[in-house]
């Protein structure tokens, strides 16, 4: 048979079995989802999993043999087995014929971290080319263990597995809110269990400095503390504060402890020391490092601030080098993350020292000054044997020679960096920011914004289609980011992290062709026994819905198998006697739709609720002059689908324009008598969302000549402004709505000098 195999498969058993496995998945797809088949149940899903008959029984007399050094951590295995059985296994110095054998074999055709797990009735064997592979094989073994009465058994399997991406990361921001050493260790345990191998520790920002640097004691006494903290969401105007001093930091001994703890679990810890922006906490202690000399204070609310490190001041570089001299010995990682994101150039533009630096270094502008800053710090770190990682803004003005880019603002930064032959970690906020809402339910805890359900995390594909085969090699992996502005305690953080980070883990490890969300959900539910010590979200039970059939009907969806939806349209709470959902619900008038998920006759998850507004505009064609932008580029027809944008602006209904004016024409299809026109706008100035300078409403019978019927210039409500205009009854077929963007945000407002967002949704005509 070998002579018929392509060369690239002939010597790669993992890929060959992966192809067979993928083929079987396709052939059995219907049966798999109909019966809820979950294979071995392991998360992340292995490359190959072949079930055999029988099981291996683990008993007190069973022995565990490890052929490598004694440094391999068996913590999870030992503890889980003890919790189930009351005993742990004794070690054997030689292979155990009827035991569990962990063997390092450099001759195996596996990637680093890959493993082969064989379970028979007689024994169990895990083989790998390194201890990392043995470690991950053990995590898979733990997920296979079952208890049947008093018997501890492992079903017989052949599993051959290795990671898709070498970098599988989770970021944690401790600058906005601190988390205890105990909490971080608890989370590291779960990350390691699901084969995450990188912990990106965001240690410094405007709101606090969190790592001890003995050379600069004011970082501990001043920069590590803020006078008070914002209460509620930053979109609220005016801001409210708690009046309580907040802060703290990790001692170098605590840092060493966490790094060692992570390392024992095959997790590399990468520290982030922010520069040249997000420096306000540092400037509060060392004002000479800023462009104006201050005074400064550690920031008490969230956002981006104009005061940054002075790039024209040699003291700035001496300070940062001194900091890094103490940071480097604490972190064995090859990388140091230097931030590089969200650095306003306002102060540099007005700073004589920075302008002098631009001229002396023959730089074009302030963007090239940032590139100079990053490249200079990279040279220093390279001389110390370290490489740098930075957020995708480090592309601006030219990329430092050996920098790795984290693409967070979208996919574009990662694509651009890969085309320049730089290593890339994909971490786009739209798919991988775990501070986003994971449910649209009104009871959800406060989050930064956006909507990122478990399914969206799981279905994100990290490899950009725009890259050719050569360029794709620079995509090294993916990372979920946990920003802590609204995570004031460990329970809130856990709720946002889990289980979404587990979905990230499978995307980072498993083959694209082996991923199926319904199957993942089934395995996740089976894995709940490993999450019982966590406060985690169950938003995956959520019902979701959308307007369909030109907004004449509303469709409901639930991802869990073997579940049913029951609903009402009269505002009453659904029960088992309510109508069972089977197809899109016809909507003939405005209604409050409520729905509940039931499994085996019991309600699960939170109740779904949606207001649906019928009007003459619903389902009618909408034509836009400018399409939406960024996360707010929606289908124009969402402006007339009967579903209004949420005050959390996260339900995908808002159309957003950055610096552009809005103009929409609704074609009612025939002449009708119009008595009122309405549209909603958002006024969240601390999110750079400003109401229009002018809202103009016009009607036409022929789309040639329009007549103004109303206008509005004042929008004082914080949040959603409903522009409801009652007009003299007028015959018209076309309704045109114009809204003028304020353009550049003026001084005195958050984001001054940048483009304002103009947000609009749901055109209602009656």
C-alpha positions in Angstrom: 0.0 0.0 0.0 2.8 2.4 0.7 3.7 2.9 -2.9 0.3 4.5 -3.5 0.7 7.0 -0.7 1.9 10.5 -1.4 5.4 11.1 0.0 4.2 13.7 2.5 1.8 11.1 4.0 4.0 8.0 3.7 6.1 9.1 6.6 3.6 11.0 8.6 1.2 8.6 10.4 -0.5 11.4 12.3 -1.6 13.3 9.2 -2.6 10.0 7.5 -4.8 9.0 10.4 -6.1 12.6 10.6 -7.3 12.3 7.0 -9.0 9.0 7.8 -10.5 10.5 10.9 -11.8 13.5 9.0 -13.3 11.3 6.4 -15.1 9.2 9.0 -16.4 12.4 10.6 -17.9 13.5 7.3 -19.4 10.0 6.7 -20.9 9.8 10.1 -22.0 13.4 10.5 -25.7 12.8 10.4 -25.5 9.9 12.9 -23.1 11.8 15.1 -25.4 14.8 15.6 -28.6 12.8 15.7 -27.3 10.5 18.5 -25.1 13.1 20.3 -22.0 11.0 19.7 -19.0 12.5 21.4 -16.2 10.0 20.7 -13.7 9.9 23.6 -15.2 13.1 25.0 -11.7 14.7 25.2 -11.3 18.5 25.0 -9.4 19.6 22.9 -10.6 17.0 20.4 -7.7 14.7 19.4 -6.4 14.3 15.8 -7.2 10.6 15.9 -9.4 8.6 18.3 -10.2 5.0 17.7 -12.4 3.1 20.1 -11.5 -0.5 21.0 -13.5 -3.1 23.0 -13.0 -3.4 26.7 -11.6 -1.2 29.5 -8.5 -1.0 31.7 -9.2 -1.2 35.4 -7.1 1.1 37.7 -6.6 -0.5 41.1 -4.5 0.1 44.2 -2.0 -2.4 42.9 -1.6 -0.6 39.5 1.8 1.0 39.1 2.8 4.1 37.2 6.1 4.2 35.4 7.7 7.3 33.9 10.7 6.8 31.7 11.7 10.5 31.7 12.9 12.6 34.6 11.1 13.1 37.9 10.1 16.7 36.9 7.0 15.6 35.0 3.9 16.9 36.8 1.3 14.3 37.4 -0.7 16.6 39.8 -4.0 16.5 37.9 -3.9 12.7 37.4 -3.0 12.0 41.0 -5.6 14.3 42.5 -8.4 13.3 40.2 -7.7 9.6 40.8 -7.6 10.2 44.6 -10.9 12.1 44.5 -12.5 9.2 42.7 -10.9 6.3 44.4 -9.3 7.4 47.6 -5.8 6.2 46.5 -2.9 7.3 44.4 -0.6 5.1 42.4 2.8 4.0 43.5 5.7 4.6 41.1 7.6 1.8 39.3 11.2 2.3 38.3 10.8 0.0 35.4 8.0 -0.6 32.8 4.9 -2.1 34.3 3.4 -4.8 32.1 0.0 -4.4 33.7 0.3 -0.8 34.7 0.5 2.7 33.2 3.7 3.6 31.4 4.8 7.0 30.3 7.6 6.8 27.7 9.7 9.5 26.0 10.8 8.2 22.6 12.6 10.7 20.3 12.1 8.4 17.3 8.3 9.0 17.2 6.9 10.9 14.2 5.2 13.6 16.4 5.5 17.3 16.9 6.6 18.6 20.2 3.7 18.4 22.7 2.1 15.6 20.7 1.4 12.1 22.2 0.2 8.6 21.5 -2.2 7.2 24.1 -3.0 3.5 24.0 -5.4 1.9 26.4 -6.1 -1.9 26.4 -7.5 -4.3 28.9 -4.0 -5.2 30.0 -2.2 -1.8 30.3 -2.0 1.9 29.3 0.9 3.6 27.5 1.5 7.2 26.7 4.4 7.9 24.4 5.8 11.3 23.2 9.0 12.8 22.0 9.2 15.1 25.1 7.8 15.6 28.6 5.3 18.2 27.2 3.7 15.4 25.2 3.5 13.1 28.2 2.0 15.9 30.2 -0.7 16.5 27.7 -1.3 12.8 27.2 -2.0 12.6 30.9 -4.6 15.4 30.7 -6.4 13.4 28.0 -6.2 10.3 30.1 -7.8 12.1 33.1 -10.8 13.0 30.8 -11.1 9.3 29.8 -11.3 7.9 33.4 -14.7 6.8 34.5 -16.1 5.5 37.8 -18.6 2.6 37.6 -19.7 1.8 41.2 -16.5 1.2 43.0 -14.5 0.4 39.8 -12.2 2.9 38.2 -12.0 2.2 34.6 -10.6 3.7 31.3 -12.3 2.7 28.0 -9.9 1.2 25.5 -8.7 3.7 22.9 -6.0 4.5 20.5 -5.4 8.2 20.5 -2.8 10.0 18.4 -2.6 13.7 18.9 -0.6 16.8 18.4 -1.3 20.6 18.4 -2.3 22.6 15.3 -0.6 25.7 16.6 2.5 26.0 18.7 1.3 29.1 20.6 -1.9 28.7 22.6 -2.3 31.6 24.9 -4.4 33.4 27.5 -3.9 37.0 28.5 -4.8 38.4 31.9 -4.8 42.1 32.8 -4.1 42.7 36.5 -3.4 46.5 36.1 -7.1 47.5 36.2 -8.0 44.9 38.9 -5.7 42.6 40.9 -6.2 38.9 41.4 -4.6 36.9 44.1 -1.8 34.5 43.6 -4.1 31.7 44.6 -6.7 32.7 42.0 -4.1 32.9 39.2 -2.8 29.4 40.2 -6.3 28.0 40.1 -6.8 29.4 36.6 -3.4 28.1 35.4 -4.5 24.6 36.5 -7.5 24.8 34.2 -5.6 26.3 31.3 -3.0 23.6 31.5 -5.7 20.9 31.7 -7.0 22.1 28.3 -3.5 22.3 26.8 -3.1 26.1 26.9 0.7 26.7 27.0 1.2 30.4 27.3 0.2 32.9 30.1 0.5 36.5 28.9 0.6 38.6 32.1 -0.4 42.2 31.6 1.4 43.8 34.5 1.4 47.6 33.9 -1.1 50.2 32.6 -2.5 53.7 33.3 -4.5 52.4 36.3 -1.7 50.6 38.1 1.8 49.1 38.2 1.7 45.6 39.5 5.3 44.2 39.6 8.0 45.0 42.2 11.0 46.8 40.8 13.5 47.4 43.6 15.5 50.1 41.7 12.4 52.3 41.5 10.6 52.1 44.9 8.0 54.8 43.9 6.5 52.3 41.5 5.4 50.3 44.6 4.3 53.3 46.8 2.7 55.5 44.1 2.2 53.8 40.8 0.7 50.7 42.3 -2.2 52.7 43.7 -5.0 54.9 42.4 -7.1 57.3 44.5 -10.5 55.7 43.5 -12.1 53.6 40.9 -14.9 54.2 38.4 -18.3 52.8 39.4 -20.4 51.2 36.7 -19.7 51.5 33.0 -17.5 54.2 31.5 -20.2 55.0 29.0 -22.2 56.5 31.9 -22.0 60.3 32.0 -21.2 61.8 34.4 -18.7 59.4 35.8 -19.2 58.2 39.4 -16.3 57.0 41.6 -16.1 54.9 44.8 -13.8 57.2 46.7 -11.6 54.3 47.9 -7.9 53.9 47.4 -7.2 50.8 45.4 -4.0 48.9 44.5 -1.2 46.6 45.3 1.5 44.7 43.4 3.2 41.3 43.1 6.5 41.0 44.9 9.4 39.5 42.9 9.1 36.4 45.1 5.4 36.0 44.2 6.2 36.5 40.5 8.8 33.7 40.7 6.3 31.5 42.4 3.7 32.0 39.7 6.2 31.6 36.9 7.5 28.3 38.4 3.9 27.0 39.1 3.0 27.7 35.4 6.2 26.1 34.2 5.5 22.9 36.0 2.3 22.8 34.1 4.0 23.3 30.7 2.9 27.0 30.6 5.3 29.7 29.6 4.7 33.1 31.3 5.3 36.2 29.1 5.3 39.5 31.0 3.9 42.7 29.5 5.6 46.1 30.4 3.6 48.8 28.6 5.4 51.4 26.5 5.4 54.0 25.1 1.7 54.6 25.9 -0.5 53.5 28.9 2.2 55.0 31.2 0.1 57.3 33.4 0.7 55.3 36.6 4.5 55.5 36.0 4.3 59.2 35.3 2.5 59.8 38.6 5.6 58.6 40.4 8.3 59.8 38.0 6.8 62.9 36.2 10.1 63.8 34.6 9.5 60.9 32.2 6.5 62.6 30.6 6.5 65.4 28.0 4.9 68.1 30.2 6.4 67.3 33.5 3.0 66.8 35.1 1.5 66.8 37.6 0.1 63.3 36.8 -1.9 60.8 38.8 -2.6 57.1 38.4 -5.8 56.9 36.2 -9.0 56.3 38.0 -11.1 55.4 35.0 -10.7 53.4 31.8 -9.6 54.6 28.4 -6.6 56.0 26.5 -4.7 59.0 27.8 -2.6 61.6 26.0 0.2 61.5 28.6 2.8 58.9 27.6 6.5 58.3 28.0 8.6 61.1 26.4 10.4 59.7 23.5 12.8 62.5 23.3 14.1 62.1 26.9 17.1 59.8 27.5 15.9 59.4 31.1 12.9 57.5 29.7 15.1 54.9 28.1 17.4 54.6 31.2 14.3 54.1 33.3 12.8 51.4 31.1 16.1 49.6 30.8 16.4 49.6 34.6 13.0 48.1 34.9 13.7 45.4 32.3 17.0 44.5 34.0 14.9 43.4 37.0 12.0 41.9 35.0 14.2 39.7 32.7 15.6 37.4 35.3 12.1 36.7 36.7 10.8 35.3 33.3 12.7 32.5 31.5 10.5 33.1 28.5 12.2 34.0 25.2 9.8 36.9 24.9 9.0 40.2 26.6 5.8 41.9 25.6 6.3 45.7 25.3 2.7 46.7 24.5 3.1 49.5 21.9 -0.7 49.9 21.5 -2.9 53.0 21.8 -0.2 55.6 22.1 -1.6 59.0 21.3 1.0 61.3 19.6 -0.5 64.6 20.9 2.2 65.2 23.5 5.0 64.2 21.2 3.7 66.6 18.6 4.0 69.5 21.0 7.1 68.4 22.9 10.4 70.1 22.0 12.4 67.1 23.1 10.4 64.7 20.9 10.6 67.0 17.9 14.3 67.3 18.4 14.6 63.5 18.4 12.6 63.3 15.2 15.0 65.7 13.5 18.1 64.1 14.9 17.1 60.6 13.9 15.8 61.8 10.4 12.3 60.5 11.2 9.3 61.5 9.1 6.8 62.0 11.9 5.5 60.9 15.3 4.6 57.5 13.9 8.2 56.9 12.9 9.1 58.1 16.4 7.1 55.3 17.9 8.9 52.9 15.6 12.2 54.3 16.8 11.1 53.9 20.4 10.1 50.2 19.9 13.2 49.4 17.8 15.5 50.9 20.4 13.9 48.8 23.2 14.0 45.8 21.0 17.8 46.2 20.5 18.2 46.4 24.3 16.2 43.3 24.9 17.9 41.4 22.0 21.3 42.2 23.7 19.9 40.6 26.9 18.8 37.5 24.9 15.2 38.3 24.6 12.7 38.9 21.8 9.8 41.3 21.7 6.1 40.9 21.2 3.9 44.0 20.6 0.3 44.8 19.7 -0.4 45.5 16.1 0.2 49.3 16.4 3.9 48.6 16.3 3.4 48.2 12.6 2.9 52.0 12.4 6.0 53.8 11.2 7.8 50.6 10.3 8.1 47.3 12.2 11.1 46.5 14.5 13.3 43.9 12.8 12.5 40.7 14.8 9.2 41.7 16.5 6.3 39.4 16.8 2.9 41.0 16.3 -0.3 40.4 18.2 -3.1 41.3 15.9 -5.9 42.6 18.1 -7.8 45.4 16.2 -8.8 42.9 13.5 -7.2 40.5 11.1 -5.5 43.2 9.0 -2.5 43.7 11.3 -1.7 39.9 11.4 -2.0 39.7 7.6 0.3 42.6 7.1 2.9 41.3 9.6 2.9 37.8 8.0 3.3 39.3 4.6 6.4 41.1 6.0 7.6 37.7 7.3 7.1 38.5 11.0 5.7 36.0 13.4 2.0 36.6 14.3 -0.3 35.7 17.2 -3.9 36.2 16.2 -6.0 37.8 18.9 -8.7 39.9 17.2 -11.1 41.6 19.7 -14.2 40.7 17.7 -13.5 37.0 18.3 -11.2 36.6 21.3 -11.8 39.4 23.8 -13.3 37.7 26.8 -14.3 41.1 28.4 -17.1 41.2 25.8 -20.7 40.2 26.8 -21.3 36.4 26.2 -25.1 36.8 26.5 -27.6 39.3 25.4 -29.7 38.6 28.5 -30.5 41.7 30.6 -29.2 40.0 33.7 -25.6 39.7 32.5 -22.9 41.3 34.6 -21.4 44.5 33.3 -18.9 44.0 30.5 -16.8 46.2 28.2 -19.1 46.0 25.3 -19.6 43.9 22.2 -21.2 40.4 22.0 -19.0 37.3 22.0 -20.9 34.1 22.7 -19.2 30.8 23.1 -20.1 29.7 19.6 -18.4 32.8 18.0 -15.2 32.0 19.9 -15.3 28.4 18.9 -16.0 29.0 15.2 -13.2 31.6 14.7 -10.7 30.4 12.2 -7.2 31.9 12.9 -5.6 31.2 9.6 -6.4 34.2 7.3 -7.4 33.1 3.8 -5.6 36.1 2.4 -2.2 34.4 3.1 -0.5 32.0 0.8 1.1 28.8 2.1 4.5 30.4 2.7 3.0 33.3 4.6 0.8 31.1 6.7 3.8 29.6 8.4 4.2 33.0 10.3 0.8 32.5 12.0 2.2 30.9 15.2 -1.0 30.7 17.2 -3.9 32.4 18.9 -4.7 34.0 22.2 -7.8 35.0 24.2 -7.5 38.3 26.1 -9.0 39.0 29.5 -9.1 42.8 30.2 -10.2 43.5 33.8 -11.8 46.9 33.8 -15.2 45.4 34.8 -13.8 42.3 36.6 -13.5 43.6 40.1 -13.2 40.2 41.7 -12.1 36.7 40.9 -15.7 35.3 40.5 -16.5 37.9 37.9 -13.3 37.1 36.0 -14.0 33.4 36.1 -17.5 33.9 34.8 -16.1 35.7 31.8 -13.1 33.4 31.2 -14.8 30.0 31.4 -15.9 28.2 29.3 -15.0 30.5 26.4 -11.3 29.9 26.9 -11.9 26.2 26.6 -13.4 26.9 23.1 -10.2 28.8 22.3 -8.2 25.9 23.5 -9.8 23.5 21.1 -9.4 26.0 18.2 -5.7 26.4 19.0 -5.1 22.6 19.4 -7.5 20.6 17.2 -7.6 20.2 13.4 -10.0 22.5 11.6 -11.8 19.5 10.1 -12.3 17.9 13.5 -14.2 20.8 15.0 -18.0 20.7 15.3 -19.8 23.0 17.7 -22.6 20.6 18.6 -20.1 17.9 19.4 -18.0 20.4 21.4 -21.1 21.4 23.5 -21.8 17.7 24.3 -18.2 17.2 25.4 -18.3 20.5 27.4 -21.3 19.3 29.3 -19.6 16.0 30.0 -16.6 18.0 31.3 -18.6 19.9 33.9 -17.2 17.6 36.5 -13.8 19.4 36.0 -15.3 22.9 36.3 -17.3 22.4 39.5 -14.8 24.5 41.5 -15.2 27.5 39.1 -17.8 30.2 38.7 -18.5 29.8 35.0 -21.1 31.0 32.5 -23.9 28.8 31.2 -24.8 31.3 28.4 -24.4 28.4 26.0 -27.9 27.4 27.0 -29.1 30.8 25.6 -31.8 30.9 22.9 -30.9 33.3 20.1 -33.1 34.8 17.4 -33.2 36.8 14.3 -35.7 38.4 11.9 -36.1 36.4 8.7 -38.2 36.3 5.5 -38.0 40.0 4.9 -38.8 40.6 8.6 -42.2 38.8 8.2 -41.1 36.2 10.7 -38.8 35.6 13.6 -36.5 32.5 13.9 -35.3 31.0 17.2 -32.3 28.8 17.7 -30.7 26.7 20.5 -27.5 24.9 20.0 -27.9 22.1 22.5 -29.1 18.8 21.1 -32.3 17.2 22.4 -33.7 20.5 23.6 -37.0 22.1 22.8 -38.1 25.7 22.7 -41.5 26.9 23.9 -42.6 30.5 23.4 -45.3 33.1 23.9 -46.2 36.4 22.0 -48.4 38.0 24.6 -45.6 38.8 27.1 -46.3 35.9 29.4 -43.6 33.6 30.7 -43.4 30.4 28.6 -44.1 27.0 30.2 -44.5 23.4 29.1 -48.0 24.3 27.9 -46.8 27.1 25.7 -46.4 26.7 21.9 -43.5 24.5 20.9 -41.2 26.2 18.4 -40.8 24.3 15.1 -40.3 26.9 12.4 -39.9 30.7 12.1 -42.8 32.5 13.9 -45.0 34.7 11.7 -45.1 38.2 13.1 -48.2 40.2 12.0 -48.1 43.0 14.6 -45.8 44.5 17.3 -45.2 41.9 20.0 -43.1 40.8 23.0 -41.7 37.4 22.2 -40.6 35.3 25.1 -39.0 31.8 24.8 -37.6 29.2 27.2 -35.4 26.2 26.5 -36.5 22.8 28.0 -34.5 19.6 28.3 -36.4 16.5 29.5 -39.3 18.7 30.5 -37.2 21.0 32.7 -36.4 24.6 31.9 -32.7 25.3 31.4 -30.9 28.6 30.9 -32.4 32.1 31.0 -35.6 33.2 29.3 -35.2 34.8 25.9 -37.1 38.1 25.4 -37.4 40.2 22.3 -39.5 43.3 21.5 -40.5 43.3 17.8 -41.8 46.5 16.3 -43.9 46.4 13.2 -44.2 49.4 10.9 -44.6 50.3 7.3 -40.8 50.2 6.9 -40.3 46.7 8.2 -38.8 44.4 5.5 -38.7 47.2 3.0 -35.5 47.9 0.9 -33.0 50.2 2.6 -30.3 51.9 0.5 -27.3 53.4 2.2 -24.8 56.1 0.9 -22.1 54.8 3.3 -21.8 51.3 4.6 -21.1 50.7 8.3 -17.6 50.3 9.6 -15.6 48.1 12.0 -17.8 46.0 14.3 -20.8 48.0 13.2 -20.9 47.2 9.5 -24.3 45.5 9.3 -26.6 44.5 6.5 -28.6 47.6 5.6 -31.8 45.7 6.0 -31.2 45.4 9.8 -32.3 49.1 9.9 -35.8 48.0 9.1 -36.2 44.5 10.6 -38.3 45.4 13.6 -35.4 44.7 16.1 -34.0 47.7 17.8 -30.4 48.2 18.8 -29.7 47.5 22.5 -28.5 50.1 24.9 -25.4 47.8 25.3 -24.9 48.3 21.5 -23.9 44.7 21.3 -26.8 42.9 19.6 -25.6 43.5 16.1 -28.3 45.9 15.2 -26.5 49.2 15.3 -25.0 50.7 12.2 -21.9 52.7 13.0 -20.0 55.3 10.9 -16.6 56.6 12.0 -16.3 60.2 10.9 -18.9 59.7 8.0 -22.4 61.0 7.6 -25.4 58.8 7.4 -27.9 58.8 4.6 -30.6 56.1 4.1 -33.5 55.8 1.7 -36.4 53.4 2.5 -38.6 52.3 -0.4 -42.1 51.6 0.9 -42.9 49.9 -2.4 -46.0 52.1 -3.0 -47.4 55.5 -2.0 -48.6 55.5 1.5 -49.9 58.1 4.0 -47.1 58.8 6.5 -47.8 60.3 9.9 -44.6 59.6 11.9 -41.0 58.7 11.3 -38.6 57.5 13.9 -34.9 56.4 14.2 -32.7 55.8 17.2 -29.2 57.3 17.8 -26.6 56.6 20.5 -25.0 59.2 22.8 -22.1 57.5 24.6 -19.4 60.1 24.4 -17.0 58.1 26.6 -17.2 55.5 23.9 -16.6 58.1 21.2 -20.2 57.7 20.2 -21.8 61.1 19.5 -25.3 62.0 18.3 -25.6 63.8 15.0 -25.2 67.5 14.6 -28.4 67.5 12.5 -31.0 64.8 11.8 -33.0 65.6 8.6 -36.2 63.7 7.6 -37.4 63.9 4.0 -40.1 62.2 1.9 -40.6 61.8 -1.9 -43.1 60.2 -4.3 -40.7 59.7 -7.1 -37.2 59.6 -5.5 -36.3 62.7 -7.6 -37.7 65.6 -5.5 -37.6 65.3 -1.7 -39.6 67.4 0.7 -38.3 68.1 4.2 -40.8 67.1 6.9 -38.8 67.4 10.1 -35.4 68.1 11.6 -33.6 67.8 14.9 -30.4 69.2 16.4 -30.7 68.5 20.1 -30.0 65.0 21.5 -29.6 65.3 25.3 -30.4 61.8 26.5 -27.4 59.7 27.6 -27.6 56.4 25.8 -30.4 55.8 23.3 -32.0 58.9 21.8 -35.3 58.1 20.1 -36.0 60.7 17.4 -39.7 60.2 17.0 -41.2 62.8 14.6 -44.9 63.2 14.1 -45.6 65.0 10.9 -48.6 66.3 8.9 -50.1 63.3 7.1 -48.2 63.1 3.8 -48.4 60.8 0.8 -45.0 59.3 -0.1 -43.2 56.2 -1.3 -39.7 57.1 -0.3 -38.4 58.2 3.1 -34.9 59.6 3.3 -33.0 60.1 6.6 -29.8 62.1 6.8 -27.7 62.4 9.9 -24.5 64.5 10.0 -21.5 63.2 12.0 -19.8 65.7 14.2 -16.6 64.5 12.5 -13.5 65.0 14.6 -14.1 64.8 18.4 -13.5 68.3 19.8 -11.2 69.2 22.8 -12.7 68.5 26.2 -14.2 65.2 25.1 -12.8 61.6 25.3 -10.9 60.8 22.2 -10.4 64.4 21.2 -8.8 64.7 17.8 -10.0 61.3 16.6 -13.1 60.4 14.5 -16.5 60.2 16.2 -18.8 57.3 15.8 -22.3 58.0 14.6 -24.6 55.1 15.6 -28.1 54.5 14.2 -30.8 51.8 14.1 -34.3 50.9 13.3 -36.2 53.1 11.0 -39.9 53.2 11.9 -42.5 54.6 9.6 -46.2 54.8 10.5 
